[in-house]
Amino acid sequence: MEHVGTDTPLDQFEPMNFTIRSMKPEDVDTIEGEYRSLGWGRPRESFERLLERQESGERTVFITAGSDDVYVGHVTVSFSSRNPSFNSAGIPEINDFNVLPRYRRNGIGTALLDAAESLIAEKHDVAGIGVGMTPDYGAAQRMYVKRGYVPDGRGLTKDFVPVKYRQPIIADDSLVLWMTKRLG
């Protein structure tokens, strides 16, 4: 699948050309290095697990690559969601969606989500996605709503467990609002 980005940020003069492809073994070192350089602190083993899960058929991992096959982002599709409500309803989950900051606003995120939704739509009518509730996820929150995702009606979850009224919680990456979108 090839896609040409068309949104140009102010600090670039030409739109970025990129391709979307499946993750390959040689991507692990590249992705881990990019994350380390950004201070995101995600261990190499997590990317090795993504590759293993893709090879076993548990997930599909789409990688975006710019010119010279430079890694710029990725997204995964899991047909067996870790979210119990999605899993019991047979809703595939789009997760682990990331575009490196310096490549954002080039249409890459849109193209990755298009690829994920297209794959899901081959066999399912609904896609699910979770979004964090801290300000770090603000752009993703807006993007998902603009793409037609709506909250699933179960409220916030903390580590996949619904948050109860007046329950003290810590806002971190495990505080998630789950959303779905009807495809097609």
C-alpha positions in Angstrom: 0.0 0.0 0.0 1.4 3.4 -0.9 0.2 6.7 0.2 1.5 10.2 -0.4 1.1 12.7 2.5 -0.4 16.0 1.6 -0.6 18.0 4.8 2.5 20.2 5.1 3.6 21.7 8.4 5.0 25.2 8.4 8.6 24.0 8.9 8.6 21.8 5.7 8.4 23.0 2.2 7.2 19.8 0.4 4.7 17.1 1.4 6.3 13.9 2.7 6.2 10.8 0.6 5.8 7.6 2.5 4.8 4.0 2.2 2.9 1.7 4.6 4.0 -1.9 5.0 4.1 -4.7 7.4 6.7 -4.7 10.2 10.0 -6.6 9.3 12.6 -8.0 11.8 15.1 -5.2 10.9 12.6 -2.6 12.0 13.0 -3.6 15.7 16.4 -1.9 16.2 15.3 1.2 14.2 12.1 1.7 16.2 13.8 1.1 19.5 16.5 3.6 18.6 14.0 6.3 17.6 12.0 5.8 20.8 15.2 6.0 22.9 16.3 9.2 21.2 13.0 10.8 22.1 13.2 9.7 25.7 10.1 7.5 25.4 11.9 4.7 27.2 10.2 1.7 25.6 12.4 -1.4 25.7 13.5 -3.3 22.6 11.6 -6.4 23.9 8.3 -4.7 23.4 9.0 -4.2 19.7 10.3 -7.8 19.5 6.9 -8.9 21.0 5.0 -6.9 18.4 7.0 -8.6 15.6 6.4 -12.1 17.2 2.7 -11.4 17.6 2.5 -10.3 13.9 4.4 -13.5 12.8 2.0 -15.6 14.9 -1.1 -13.9 13.3 -2.2 -12.4 16.6 -1.7 -8.9 15.3 -0.9 -6.9 12.2 1.7 -4.2 12.5 1.7 -1.5 9.9 4.9 0.6 9.7 5.1 3.9 7.8 8.4 4.6 6.2 9.6 7.7 4.5 12.2 8.1 1.8 15.1 5.6 2.2 12.7 3.4 4.2 13.2 5.6 7.3 10.8 4.7 10.2 8.2 7.4 10.9 5.4 5.6 12.8 3.3 2.5 13.2 -0.1 1.1 14.3 -1.2 -2.3 15.3 -4.5 -4.2 14.8 -5.4 -6.9 17.3 -8.3 -9.2 16.4 -8.3 -10.4 20.0 -8.5 -7.3 22.2 -7.1 -7.1 25.7 -10.2 -5.0 26.5 -12.6 -7.6 27.9 -15.7 -5.8 26.5 -14.2 -5.6 23.0 -13.0 -9.2 23.1 -16.3 -10.6 24.2 -18.1 -8.7 21.5 -15.5 -9.7 18.8 -14.5 -6.1 18.2 -10.9 -5.8 16.8 -8.8 -3.2 18.5 -6.6 -0.6 16.9 -3.7 0.2 19.3 -0.1 1.2 19.7 -0.6 4.1 17.3 2.4 6.3 17.1 3.9 8.8 14.6 7.2 10.4 15.5 6.8 14.0 16.4 9.0 15.4 13.7 6.8 13.7 11.0 3.4 14.6 12.3 1.0 16.8 10.3 1.9 15.0 7.0 -1.1 12.8 6.7 0.8 9.8 8.1 -1.5 9.2 11.1 -4.6 9.4 8.8 -3.0 6.9 6.4 -2.1 4.5 9.2 -5.6 4.5 10.6 -7.0 4.1 7.1 -4.9 1.0 6.7 -6.0 -0.4 10.0 -9.7 0.3 9.4 -9.5 -1.2 5.9 -8.0 -4.4 7.3 -10.6 -4.7 10.0 -13.4 -3.9 7.5 -12.5 -7.0 5.5 -14.1 -9.2 8.2 -15.8 -6.9 10.8 -18.3 -4.1 10.9 -16.9 -2.3 13.9 -13.4 -1.1 15.0 -12.4 -0.3 18.6 -9.8 2.0 19.9 -8.8 3.2 23.3 -7.4 6.7 24.1 -5.6 8.0 27.1 -7.1 10.7 29.2 -4.0 12.9 29.9 -3.2 16.0 27.9 -0.5 13.9 26.0 -3.4 12.2 24.2 -5.2 15.4 23.2 -4.4 15.3 19.5 -5.4 11.6 19.4 -8.7 12.3 21.2 -9.6 15.0 18.6 -8.5 12.8 15.7 -10.6 9.8 16.8 -13.7 11.9 17.2 -13.2 13.6 13.8 -12.9 10.1 12.3 -16.2 9.0 13.7 -15.2 7.1 16.8 -17.7 7.4 19.7 -17.3 6.4 23.3 -18.6 2.8 23.9 -20.8 3.9 26.8 -18.8 2.1 29.5 -17.0 5.2 30.8 -13.4 5.4 31.8 -11.4 2.3 32.6 -8.2 1.9 34.7 -6.3 -1.1 33.6 -9.4 -2.3 31.7 -11.6 -2.1 34.8 -14.4 0.5 34.8 -13.8 3.5 37.1 -16.5 3.8 39.7 -18.2 7.1 40.8 -15.9 8.9 43.3 -13.2 6.3 42.9 -9.7 7.9 43.4 -7.6 7.3 40.4 -4.2 8.2 39.1 -4.2 9.6 35.6 -1.6 7.8 33.6 -1.4 5.7 30.4 -3.7 3.1 31.9 -6.6 5.5 32.3 -8.5 5.0 29.0 -11.8 5.9 27.3 -12.8 3.1 24.8 -14.4 4.1 21.6 -15.9 2.3 18.6 -16.6 3.2 15.0 -19.0 1.5 12.6 -17.1 0.7 9.3 -18.4 0.7 5.8 
